[in-house]
Amino acid sequence: MSEQQSQRQAALFYHERPKPGKLEIRATKPMANGRDLSLAYSPGVAEACLEIQTTPADAARYTARGNLVGVVTNGSAVLGLGNIGALASKPVMEGKAVLFKKFASIDCFDIEVNESDPEKLAELVCALEPSFGAINLEDIKAPDCFIVEQICRERMNIPVFHDDQHGTAIVVGAAAKNALHVAGKTFDEIKIVSTGGGAAGLACLNMLLKLGVKRENVWLCDIHGLVYEGREQDMNPQKAAFAQKTDLRDLDQVIGGADLFLGLSGPNVLTPEMVAKMASRPIIFALANPTPEILPDAARKVAPDAIIATGRSDYPNQVNNVLCFPFIFRGALDVGATEINDEMQLACIDGIANLARATTSAEAAAAYRGEQLTFGADYLIPKPFDPRLIGEVATSVAKAAMDSGVATRPMDDLEAYRQRLDGSVFKSALMMRPVFEAARTASRRIVFAEGEDERVLRASQAVLEETTETPILIGRPEVIERRCQRYGLKIRPGHDFKIVNPENDPRYRDYWGTYHSLMSRRGVTPDLARAIMRTNTTAIGAVMVHRGEADSLICGTFGQFLWHMNYVQQVLGTDGLHPVGALSLMILEDGPLFIADTHVHHEPTPEQIAETVIGAARHVRRFGLEPNIALCSHSQFGNLGNDSGVRMRAALDVLDSEPRNFCYEGEMHIDAALDATLRARIFPETRMQGAANVLVFANTDAASGVRNILKMRAGGLEVGPILMGMGNRAHVVTPSITTRGLLNMSAIAGTPVAHYG
């Protein structure tokens, strides 16, 4: 089987299994009993109907309409397939709906209509207005798409957006804005030559005019040659607007001196000889799919300094509508916009362009590993999987809608809106907000033991951008400098953060002397102390905290947890400070759940279990939550005499020996901990109300196992492990931690002890 046949079979299998298609409908409310039925349907549903009849805007409160987009097509211009008809276009429309959901949590119905008359199609779309908060017109051929959109926009009071036109134009606008910045040119001075007189090409040219391009500097060609004054073949008003008064007739004749070639036509339209005639530092947007107007390698043979974008994912600068349409609709829906106007589209361009100039996100770097994601000729626009797009772009669009007067539900606090959007992609964002706010009250110095690690470098940049903390990195300066440049980070050692170089640091003698004085009666000789301070970055970081040169240490991005903790305890452990347990916050679909002890005491004593419970209660409150702690065991309220049950009951006695200001109960099974009804049936005298939000286990095997199952199978996002008992002076993470996880841990490490007891 050829590679092409194999790809075809894989695509068909993907669409067929395990269920046909790419979409399904799920209920958002319970339907478990008669009461639910009476609320969801008759008679309760009548109340929502009457409210909407009285106040139509309340449809956004009581139905899904405010978050529902209709993707509508007649299948007359589908991708590169042409007029394949409405039914055959359905896989594409389902795919569009999936992208809306994936990138912006917008629900969609795809609607394929057998109607070739543009006016009748427009009437059908207009009749759908009560169902949707917005309409995305898709894959309708030109010039019919212009007619359909114009009629719908005039008659409907919700956003109508033909993505093939405006989505492409917005992304091209963002790419052009940044390409001109790189090339040192401006919109008002450039000459543009474009191929493709279809909807997308014309929309792109109109958008470039709005960005400052002069109409007389635009030369439009199509399959019949140059669009010129007096031409009658295959013309429409939209093309005629770009007609030039000239005797020139084809692309080769007009390409000379062009600063920007914009291709939305077909393969191999632009030749290397034509590229050679263009201006210096030419910008070439060859966007035909799957084969562009010219391949980048061919263009660079004659113009090595060319700035090139394509519609393909295997070359830099893919112009992809997914950078735009989910987020422009997100912002429009959230403020109840009545249309998507020029101001909102220009705001979308600015948001996309500005994001590319900012530091690349760690998540995008992970999704596109191996690619150079540093702003420049090969990185003009962000990648679709950059999670910052929704916060940046949707907020810009919402603000523009409000400023231009088309928002029916304006927002008072756009920053809170941005944070909420970020929280939808960064699952830890909302949970971590109290911790970040507390961390901002003090400028603590956080030393990272593994300072050369990419995740640490990216986290350090985020720390400087989002907190008041000062990162200190342990590593070789030349390696850190080189990797910062490779990863496209703005931070530089010695300027933005301090470095401790294990190979050559003026404090080396002081450090090994301190370590030796602490460890001289535990078998550590001066020679061994010197060797450790040259090679063991965790020990170096701990010594820095001990000497007061840093406030907290974060280590463990590689290696074994207990190995790192050994040095933390050696240097920082005192009569008052000792590791109590490791606490992991698991952020799940239905809320947070804390797990302890995941790493420190393999088989803790009753006293150690009690210390873990007390420490967990203290740390849970840092997240703005009240602790509800379950002591978990195979034994349940005294029914077994196994080891874990005996130790848990003894730990309960230790806890009961003094008044506590938090709720705890045990020993019990996990299901009883999480199900209040089940727990009350087994043990009616229980002192715990509701579901537990902290599970404390009798050994690390159980705790770590539950933590990993929740992470790998339940989609749980871990914050931690948080090392309890060390006064926030050190935290040992695990090798699976992400950049976002390190940023979260730095916020935890950056919180003064006074904030959590």
SVG drawing of the C-alpha trace seen along z (x, -y; Angstrom):
<svg xmlns="http://www.w3.org/2000/svg" viewBox="-46 -55 86 62">
<polyline fill="none" stroke="black" stroke-width="0.4" points="0.0,0.0 1.4,-3.4 1.8,-6.2 -1.1,-8.1 -3.4,-5.0 -2.3,-4.5 -3.2,-8.1 -6.6,-7.7 -7.4,-4.6 -6.3,-6.3 -8.5,-9.3 -11.5,-7.1 -11.0,-5.0 -10.7,-8.2 -14.1,-9.3 -15.8,-6.0 -14.5,-4.7 -15.5,-4.3 -18.6,-6.3 -19.4,-7.7 -18.5,-11.4 -16.7,-13.8 -19.6,-15.2 -22.2,-14.2 -24.6,-16.0 -24.3,-15.8 -26.7,-17.1 -25.4,-19.8 -28.0,-19.0 -28.8,-15.8 -31.7,-13.7 -31.8,-11.1 -35.3,-11.2 -38.8,-12.5 -37.9,-15.9 -35.2,-16.4 -37.6,-15.6 -40.2,-18.0 -37.7,-20.8 -36.1,-20.0 -39.4,-19.6 -43.0,-19.9 -44.0,-21.8 -40.8,-23.5 -39.6,-24.4 -42.5,-26.7 -41.0,-29.1 -37.9,-29.6 -40.1,-30.0 -42.2,-32.8 -39.0,-34.6 -37.6,-34.6 -40.9,-35.7 -40.9,-38.7 -37.2,-39.4 -35.7,-38.0 -32.1,-38.7 -32.7,-36.1 -32.3,-33.4 -28.6,-33.7 -29.3,-33.0 -31.7,-30.0 -30.6,-28.3 -27.4,-27.4 -28.0,-30.1 -25.4,-32.5 -22.7,-29.9 -24.0,-28.3 -22.8,-28.9 -24.4,-27.6 -21.9,-26.6 -23.8,-26.9 -22.8,-25.8 -24.3,-24.7 -21.1,-22.8 -20.4,-24.9 -16.7,-25.7 -15.3,-23.1 -11.6,-23.3 -9.7,-22.3 -12.6,-20.0 -14.8,-22.5 -18.6,-22.2 -19.1,-18.8 -22.6,-19.5 -24.0,-19.9 -24.0,-16.3 -20.4,-15.6 -19.3,-18.8 -20.6,-17.5 -17.3,-16.0 -15.7,-19.5 -18.4,-21.3 -18.2,-18.8 -14.5,-19.4 -15.1,-23.1 -17.4,-22.6 -14.8,-20.5 -12.3,-23.3 -14.7,-25.8 -15.1,-23.4 -11.5,-22.5 -10.0,-26.0 -12.7,-28.2 -15.3,-25.9 -18.0,-27.1 -20.8,-24.7 -21.8,-24.3 -24.4,-22.8 -23.3,-22.1 -26.1,-22.9 -25.7,-21.7 -28.3,-23.1 -29.3,-22.0 -29.7,-25.5 -27.7,-27.0 -29.6,-30.3 -27.7,-32.8 -30.8,-34.8 -32.8,-31.8 -29.9,-30.5 -29.7,-33.8 -33.4,-33.6 -32.9,-30.2 -30.0,-31.4 -32.0,-34.4 -34.8,-32.2 -32.4,-30.4 -31.6,-33.5 -33.7,-32.3 -31.5,-29.2 -28.0,-30.7 -25.8,-33.4 -23.8,-33.7 -23.6,-32.3 -20.4,-31.1 -20.8,-30.9 -18.5,-28.4 -17.4,-27.1 -19.9,-29.1 -18.5,-30.0 -17.9,-33.5 -19.6,-35.7 -22.6,-34.0 -20.9,-34.2 -20.9,-38.1 -24.6,-38.1 -25.5,-35.7 -23.3,-37.5 -24.6,-40.9 -28.3,-39.9 -27.7,-38.1 -25.8,-41.0 -28.5,-43.4 -31.4,-41.4 -29.9,-39.6 -29.1,-41.0 -26.4,-38.5 -22.8,-38.2 -22.6,-36.7 -19.1,-35.9 -17.9,-34.3 -14.7,-32.7 -13.3,-31.9 -13.2,-35.6 -12.6,-37.4 -10.9,-34.6 -8.2,-34.3 -8.0,-38.1 -7.4,-38.5 -4.6,-36.0 -3.0,-37.3 -3.3,-40.8 -1.5,-39.7 1.2,-37.9 1.6,-40.9 1.9,-43.3 4.7,-41.3 6.4,-40.5 6.6,-44.3 8.0,-44.8 10.8,-42.3 11.4,-43.7 11.5,-47.3 8.6,-48.4 5.2,-50.0 1.8,-49.4 1.4,-52.8 4.5,-52.3 4.4,-48.7 3.4,-47.4 1.2,-44.3 0.6,-41.8 -2.1,-39.2 -3.3,-36.1 -6.8,-34.8 -10.0,-36.8 -12.1,-34.6 -13.7,-35.5 -10.6,-34.9 -8.3,-36.8 -10.6,-39.8 -11.2,-39.9 -7.5,-39.8 -6.9,-42.8 -9.7,-44.8 -8.3,-44.1 -4.8,-45.2 -6.4,-48.5 -7.9,-48.9 -4.4,-48.4 -3.0,-51.3 -2.2,-49.9 -3.0,-52.3 -5.5,-51.0 -3.4,-52.2 -0.5,-50.0 -2.6,-46.8 -2.3,-44.6 -4.8,-41.8 -4.5,-38.8 -6.7,-35.8 -6.8,-32.9 -7.5,-35.3 -4.6,-37.6 -4.5,-41.1 -7.7,-42.8 -7.7,-46.0 -10.1,-48.8 -12.4,-47.7 -12.0,-44.0 -15.3,-42.1 -14.3,-38.5 -15.2,-36.9 -15.7,-40.2 -17.9,-41.2 -18.1,-44.4 -15.7,-43.1 -12.9,-42.4 -13.6,-45.6 -12.8,-47.6 -9.1,-46.6 -9.0,-47.2 -5.8,-49.1 -5.7,-51.6 -2.8,-50.0 -1.7,-48.2 -0.1,-45.4 -1.9,-42.1 -0.3,-39.3 1.4,-38.4 4.9,-38.4 4.5,-41.9 3.3,-43.4 5.4,-41.5 8.5,-43.7 9.2,-45.7 6.5,-44.1 7.1,-44.1 4.4,-41.5 3.1,-38.6 -0.3,-37.3 -1.3,-34.0 -4.7,-32.4 -4.9,-30.7 -3.2,-27.5 0.1,-25.6 3.3,-26.9 1.7,-30.2 4.7,-32.2 8.0,-31.2 11.6,-31.8 12.1,-34.2 9.2,-36.3 10.5,-36.3 13.8,-37.6 12.0,-40.7 10.5,-41.5 11.8,-44.2 14.5,-43.5 13.5,-41.5 10.4,-40.3 7.4,-39.0 5.8,-35.9 2.5,-34.6 1.9,-31.5 -1.2,-30.2 -2.7,-27.7 -3.3,-24.3 -2.0,-21.6 0.6,-22.9 1.5,-26.6 2.1,-29.1 5.8,-28.5 7.6,-26.3 9.7,-28.1 13.0,-26.4 12.5,-27.5 11.8,-31.1 14.9,-31.3 17.2,-30.1 16.7,-33.5 15.8,-35.5 17.6,-34.2 16.2,-37.0 12.6,-36.4 10.0,-36.2 7.6,-33.4 4.3,-32.1 2.2,-29.2 -1.0,-27.4 0.9,-24.2 1.9,-22.9 5.3,-21.5 6.7,-25.0 7.1,-27.9 4.4,-30.6 1.3,-28.5 -1.6,-30.9 -4.4,-29.0 -7.9,-30.4 -8.0,-28.5 -5.8,-31.3 -8.8,-33.6 -12.3,-32.3 -12.7,-30.5 -11.5,-33.5 -13.2,-36.3 -16.5,-34.4 -15.6,-33.8 -15.2,-37.5 -18.3,-38.4 -20.5,-35.9 -19.4,-36.8 -20.4,-40.5 -23.6,-39.7 -22.3,-41.5 -24.8,-42.2 -22.2,-41.9 -18.5,-41.4 -17.4,-44.8 -14.1,-46.2 -13.0,-47.4 -13.3,-43.8 -11.5,-42.3 -8.6,-44.8 -8.4,-44.1 -8.2,-40.4 -5.2,-41.2 -3.5,-43.2 -4.0,-40.4 -2.6,-37.7 0.4,-39.9 1.3,-41.0 1.3,-37.4 3.8,-36.4 6.1,-39.1 5.9,-38.0 7.8,-35.1 6.7,-31.7 4.5,-29.8 5.9,-26.6 2.8,-24.7 3.3,-25.8 7.0,-24.9 6.0,-21.4 3.4,-21.0 5.9,-22.0 9.1,-20.6 12.1,-21.1 10.8,-24.2 12.3,-27.7 9.6,-29.7 11.4,-33.0 9.8,-36.1 11.3,-36.8 11.1,-35.8 10.3,-32.2 7.8,-33.0 5.4,-35.7 2.2,-34.4 1.6,-32.2 0.9,-28.5 -2.7,-27.3 -2.0,-25.4 -0.6,-28.4 -3.0,-28.5 -2.6,-32.3 -4.6,-33.0 -8.0,-32.8 -7.1,-35.3 -5.3,-37.7 -7.5,-37.7 -11.0,-37.2 -10.4,-39.9 -9.2,-42.3 -12.3,-41.5 -14.6,-41.9 -13.1,-45.3 -13.4,-46.4 -17.1,-45.4 -17.7,-47.4 -15.8,-50.4 -17.6,-50.4 -21.1,-50.1 -22.2,-46.7 -22.0,-44.9 -25.4,-44.2 -23.8,-42.7 -20.7,-44.8 -18.3,-43.8 -17.2,-45.8 -13.9,-44.0 -12.0,-42.9 -9.0,-41.8 -11.2,-39.4 -12.6,-38.2 -9.1,-37.5 -8.2,-35.6 -11.4,-33.5 -10.5,-32.7 -6.9,-31.8 -8.4,-29.6 -10.3,-27.7 -7.1,-26.5 -4.7,-26.7 -6.7,-24.5 -4.7,-25.5 -5.2,-29.3 -8.3,-29.8 -7.2,-27.5 -3.8,-29.2 -5.1,-32.8 -5.2,-33.1 -1.6,-31.8 -0.4,-34.2 -2.1,-37.1 -0.4,-36.2 3.0,-35.8 2.7,-39.3 2.9,-40.8 6.6,-39.8 9.5,-39.7 11.1,-36.3 14.2,-34.9 13.6,-31.4 16.6,-29.3 16.1,-26.6 18.5,-23.7 18.3,-22.6 18.8,-26.0 19.7,-24.6 16.5,-22.7 14.2,-24.2 11.2,-24.0 13.0,-25.9 14.1,-28.6 10.6,-29.1 9.2,-29.1 11.8,-31.7 10.6,-34.0 7.0,-33.5 8.0,-34.2 9.5,-37.5 6.4,-38.4 3.7,-37.3 5.1,-37.6 7.4,-39.9 9.8,-37.0 13.4,-36.9 14.6,-33.6 18.1,-32.4 19.4,-29.6 22.1,-27.1 23.9,-26.2 26.6,-27.1 26.1,-30.6 27.1,-29.9 24.6,-26.9 21.8,-29.0 22.5,-31.9 22.6,-29.6 19.3,-27.8 17.5,-31.1 18.3,-32.2 17.3,-28.8 14.0,-28.8 13.2,-32.4 13.2,-33.7 13.8,-37.4 15.5,-36.8 19.3,-36.8 21.5,-35.7 23.2,-38.4 20.6,-41.0 17.2,-39.5 18.3,-36.9 21.3,-35.7 23.3,-32.6 25.3,-30.3 27.9,-28.6 29.0,-25.3 32.1,-25.2 33.3,-28.7 31.6,-30.8 33.4,-33.2 31.3,-31.9 32.5,-28.4 34.8,-28.3 32.1,-29.8 29.5,-27.2 31.6,-24.2 32.8,-25.5 29.2,-26.0 28.2,-22.5 31.2,-21.0 30.4,-22.7 26.9,-21.3 28.0,-17.8 31.4,-17.3 30.1,-15.1 28.1,-13.0 31.1,-11.6 31.5,-14.4 35.2,-15.4 36.4,-18.7 37.3,-17.0 33.8,-15.4 32.2,-18.8 34.2,-20.4 33.1,-17.7 29.4,-18.0 29.5,-21.8 30.9,-21.3 28.4,-18.7 25.2,-18.6 23.0,-21.5 20.3,-20.6 22.9,-20.8 24.1,-24.1 20.6,-25.5 19.9,-24.3 23.1,-25.9 22.0,-29.2 18.7,-29.1 20.6,-28.2 22.9,-31.2 20.0,-33.6 21.0,-34.1 17.7,-32.7 14.3,-32.3 13.2,-29.0 14.6,-26.1 12.8,-24.2 14.5,-21.1 13.7,-17.6 13.0,-18.2 15.1,-15.1 16.2,-12.3 14.5,-10.6 12.4,-12.5 14.0,-11.0 17.6,-11.6 16.8,-15.4 15.0,-15.4 18.0,-13.9 20.1,-17.0 17.2,-19.3 16.8,-17.7 20.6,-17.6 21.0,-21.3 17.7,-22.8 16.2,-20.4 16.2,-21.7 14.4,-20.9 11.5,-23.0 11.7,-22.1 11.5,-18.6 9.6,-17.0 6.1,-16.1 4.7,-14.8 4.2,-15.6 0.8,-17.1 -0.4,-17.0 -3.3,-19.1 -5.2,-17.3 -7.4,-19.7 -10.2,-17.5 -13.1,-18.2 -15.5,-18.4 -13.1,-20.3 -9.9,-20.0 -8.8,-17.0 -5.6,-16.9 -3.7,-13.7 -1.1,-13.0 1.5,-11.7 2.7,-10.9 6.5,-10.7 8.0,-11.3 7.0,-8.6 6.6,-5.2 4.9,-3.7 4.2,-6.6 3.6,-6.3 0.4,-7.5 2.2,-10.7 3.5,-11.2 0.0,-10.7 -1.4,-13.3 1.4,-15.7 0.5,-15.2 -3.2,-15.9 -2.4,-19.1 0.1,-20.2 -2.5,-19.5 -5.2,-21.5 -2.8,-24.5 -1.8,-24.3 -5.4,-23.7 -6.4,-27.1 -3.7,-28.7 -5.9,-28.0 -9.0,-29.7 -10.6,-26.3 -11.8,-24.9 -10.1,-21.5 -12.4,-18.4 -9.9,-15.6 -10.5,-11.9 -8.0,-9.4 -8.2,-6.5 -7.6,-2.8 -8.9,0.6 -10.5,0.6 -13.6,-1.4 -14.6,-2.9 -13.0,0.0 -14.2,3.0 -10.7,4.4 -7.6,4.9 -5.2,4.5 -2.0,2.5 -3.3,-0.6 -6.5,-0.6 -4.7,-0.3 -2.3,-3.2 -5.2,-5.4 -7.2,-4.9 -4.2,-5.8 -3.6,-8.9 -7.2,-9.8 -6.6,-9.6 -3.5,-11.9 -5.6,-14.4 -8.5,-14.2 -6.1,-14.8 -6.2,-18.6 -8.8,-21.0 -8.5,-21.4 -9.9,-24.1 -10.6,-21.9 -12.7,-18.9 -11.3,-15.4 -12.7,-11.9 -11.6,-8.3 -10.6,-5.7 -12.7,-5.0 -12.7,-3.8 -12.2,-6.3 -15.7,-5.9 -17.1,-6.7 -14.8,-9.8 -16.1,-11.1 -19.8,-10.1 -21.5,-11.7 -24.7,-9.7 -22.8,-6.4 -20.7,-7.5 -23.8,-8.5 -25.4,-5.1 -22.3,-3.3 -21.5,-5.6 -24.4,-7.9 -22.4,-9.6 -19.8,-11.0 -18.6,-14.4 -17.8,-15.2 -20.3,-16.9 -20.1,-16.6 -17.4,-15.1 -13.8,-15.1 -11.4,-17.4 -8.3,-15.9 -7.4,-12.2 -4.6,-11.1 -3.2,-7.6 -1.4,-5.2 1.5,-4.6 3.0,-6.3 2.2,-3.4 -1.5,-4.1 -1.2,-7.9 1.1,-8.0 -1.0,-5.4 -4.2,-7.4 -2.3,-10.6 -1.0,-8.9 -4.3,-7.3 -6.1,-10.7 -3.4,-12.3 -3.2,-9.7 -6.8,-8.4 -9.0,-11.2 -7.2,-14.1 -6.2,-15.5 -3.7,-18.4 -1.2,-18.2 0.0,-21.2 2.8,-20.0 4.1,-17.9 4.2,-20.5 6.8,-19.6 5.1,-20.2 6.9,-20.9 9.9,-22.8 8.6,-26.3 8.3,-26.9 12.1,-26.9 12.2,-24.0 10.0,-22.0 11.0,-18.8 9.0,-18.4 8.9,-15.3 10.5,-14.8 7.0,-14.9 6.4,-18.5 5.6,-21.0 6.6,-24.6 3.2,-25.7 3.7,-23.4 7.0,-25.0 5.4,-28.4 2.7,-27.3 5.4,-25.9 7.3,-29.1 4.1,-31.0 3.7,-28.5 7.4,-28.9 7.0,-32.7 4.3,-32.9 5.6,-34.1 5.0,-31.6 2.9,-34.2 0.2,-33.8 -0.6,-30.2 0.6,-29.6"/>
</svg>
